[in-house]
Amino acid sequence: MAKSTGGRDGIAVMPVGEVPELAVKIVATHVAEAFQVPADVLPACELPRESLDARRLQYDAGRILGALERRAFAGYRKVVAVFSVDLFIPIFTHVFGEARQGGRIALVSLARLVRNVDGSVPSPAVGWTRAAKVALHEVGHLFDLPHCQDERCLMHFSGGVDDLDQTPLQFCRYCALILHDALSAPPAVSGRTEPAPDGP
């Protein structure tokens, strides 16, 4: 699933709560290929209880990030946590994904990726492709990539699943160069937050 990177720490992909096994494996495969690092699937962990907002019936992405950032995840440079539940941050109705730019943990929610805007259900392949795009976008933020103005780049902001479907599964040349430098640098963590309103 992963390609050797000469001993550089890899990326972990972890289901949180009940998540389809295939979705997690697909995310891990795309992460390994896109970032050229080992990508291991970890055992599932439970949803942090304190992250459920009883009024909104959604899970607070910020609280989940805080809970996961307190875990060690020894041997992994970055961690992608995959959820089936709906995530939000207080200023937005929902998010497909969330990460602190330059941080270590990225979140991906399948909840709205497996539904179309009109409520219909897309083919499984469409849902899994959307999940892969969100995961790569959020890991891009972890490696300090900002949103990109190029609509043909994975780091371009997507306002909804229709926009996401038009986004290719690749980084533009400029973002790819920045990413190459980031992957070559020693691991570092910053605390800047990069919210993703209604999209990755």
Buried (B, 14 or more C-beta within 10 A) or exposed (E): EBEEBEEBBBBBBBBBBEBBEEBBBBBBBBBBBBBBBBBBBBEBBEBBEEBBEEEEEBBBBBBBBBBBBEEEBEEBBBBBBBBBBBBBBEEBEBBBBBBBBBBBBBBBBBBBBBBBEEEEEBEEEBBBBBBBBBBBBBBBBBBBBBBBEEEEBBBBBBEEBEBBBEBEEBBBEBBBEBBBEBBEEEEEEEEEBBBBBBBB
